[in-house]
Amino acid sequence: MKKIVIEEKEFYLKDIKQLYPAVLVKTGYKDETTEMSLEWLDLEAKGRVEVAGYGLFILTKKDKKHSFRYESRDELDTTISLVAKQL
């Protein structure tokens, strides 16, 4: 059975509903953040938002969400590359 490993956590591909990267931006309400697509950040944000970090997210078929957060986009890109090599 094909699986991927992210930060020593194993996921079987058959159990994954979604796997996606995102930027975490501050909403302006206390310490709240929300996920936005990297494409939106690159094309539309134009410096108008405060980036709180980056993440790689997995939603399983049982609707459990796993979050892997990173301080920089480079760290996220490294993880994405490692995951891609496993596929």
Contacts in CASP RR format, 6 or more apart in sequence:
PFRMAT RR
TARGET T0000
AUTHOR 0000-0000-0000
METHOD contacts of the structure
MODEL  1
MKKIVIEEKEFYLKDIKQLYPAVLVKTGYKDETTEMSLEWLDLEAKGRVE
VAGYGLFILTKKDKKHSFRYESRDELDTTISLVAKQL
1 12 0 8 1.000
1 13 0 8 1.000
1 14 0 8 1.000
2 12 0 8 1.000
2 13 0 8 1.000
2 14 0 8 1.000
3 10 0 8 1.000
3 11 0 8 1.000
3 12 0 8 1.000
3 13 0 8 1.000
3 86 0 8 1.000
4 10 0 8 1.000
4 11 0 8 1.000
4 13 0 8 1.000
4 83 0 8 1.000
4 86 0 8 1.000
4 87 0 8 1.000
5 11 0 8 1.000
5 86 0 8 1.000
6 56 0 8 1.000
6 58 0 8 1.000
6 66 0 8 1.000
6 68 0 8 1.000
6 79 0 8 1.000
6 82 0 8 1.000
6 83 0 8 1.000
7 68 0 8 1.000
7 79 0 8 1.000
9 66 0 8 1.000
11 58 0 8 1.000
11 60 0 8 1.000
11 66 0 8 1.000
13 87 0 8 1.000
15 60 0 8 1.000
15 61 0 8 1.000
15 62 0 8 1.000
16 58 0 8 1.000
16 59 0 8 1.000
16 60 0 8 1.000
16 61 0 8 1.000
17 59 0 8 1.000
17 60 0 8 1.000
17 61 0 8 1.000
17 63 0 8 1.000
18 57 0 8 1.000
18 58 0 8 1.000
18 59 0 8 1.000
19 56 0 8 1.000
19 57 0 8 1.000
19 58 0 8 1.000
19 59 0 8 1.000
19 83 0 8 1.000
20 56 0 8 1.000
20 57 0 8 1.000
21 38 0 8 1.000
21 54 0 8 1.000
21 55 0 8 1.000
21 56 0 8 1.000
21 57 0 8 1.000
21 76 0 8 1.000
21 80 0 8 1.000
22 35 0 8 1.000
22 36 0 8 1.000
22 37 0 8 1.000
22 38 0 8 1.000
22 54 0 8 1.000
22 55 0 8 1.000
22 57 0 8 1.000
23 35 0 8 1.000
23 36 0 8 1.000
23 37 0 8 1.000
23 38 0 8 1.000
23 40 0 8 1.000
23 41 0 8 1.000
23 51 0 8 1.000
23 53 0 8 1.000
23 54 0 8 1.000
23 55 0 8 1.000
23 73 0 8 1.000
24 33 0 8 1.000
24 34 0 8 1.000
24 35 0 8 1.000
24 36 0 8 1.000
24 51 0 8 1.000
24 52 0 8 1.000
24 53 0 8 1.000
24 54 0 8 1.000
24 55 0 8 1.000
24 69 0 8 1.000
25 33 0 8 1.000
25 34 0 8 1.000
25 36 0 8 1.000
25 41 0 8 1.000
25 45 0 8 1.000
25 49 0 8 1.000
25 50 0 8 1.000
25 51 0 8 1.000
25 52 0 8 1.000
26 32 0 8 1.000
26 33 0 8 1.000
26 49 0 8 1.000
26 50 0 8 1.000
26 51 0 8 1.000
26 52 0 8 1.000
27 33 0 8 1.000
27 34 0 8 1.000
33 52 0 8 1.000
33 53 0 8 1.000
35 55 0 8 1.000
35 57 0 8 1.000
36 45 0 8 1.000
36 49 0 8 1.000
38 73 0 8 1.000
41 49 0 8 1.000
41 51 0 8 1.000
53 69 0 8 1.000
53 70 0 8 1.000
53 71 0 8 1.000
53 72 0 8 1.000
54 69 0 8 1.000
54 70 0 8 1.000
54 71 0 8 1.000
54 72 0 8 1.000
54 73 0 8 1.000
54 75 0 8 1.000
54 76 0 8 1.000
55 67 0 8 1.000
55 68 0 8 1.000
55 69 0 8 1.000
55 70 0 8 1.000
55 76 0 8 1.000
56 67 0 8 1.000
56 68 0 8 1.000
56 70 0 8 1.000
56 76 0 8 1.000
56 79 0 8 1.000
56 80 0 8 1.000
56 83 0 8 1.000
57 65 0 8 1.000
57 66 0 8 1.000
57 67 0 8 1.000
57 68 0 8 1.000
58 65 0 8 1.000
58 66 0 8 1.000
59 65 0 8 1.000
59 66 0 8 1.000
60 66 0 8 1.000
68 79 0 8 1.000
70 76 0 8 1.000
70 79 0 8 1.000
END
